[in-house]
Amino acid sequence: MSEFAAKDIFRASGLSLLDDSDSHVEKCRAQIILNERLSPLLLCRDKRRANLIIADGYHRMCAVYSFDEEAIIPCKIV
């Protein structure tokens, strides 16, 4: 298990941020507001393209980032 700042994960993945109105992001934001734990992100390194792949947890990532881009997020790297 590792931990990284939300902004660093986004930068490394090269993905764009989903809007807060996305239904899956809204669901994750509600869990955060209710102080419920979110599952860790599952990350993969793509050495050929030199970027990070968010294999599972993209919507959770966007929800956390919408509250605090400096938030530390637990991750599993495979």
Buried (B, 14 or more C-beta within 10 A) or exposed (E): EEEBBBEBBBEBBEBEBBEEEBEEBBEBBEBBEEEEEBEBBBBBEEEEEEBBBBEBBBBBBBBBBBEEEEBEBBBBEE
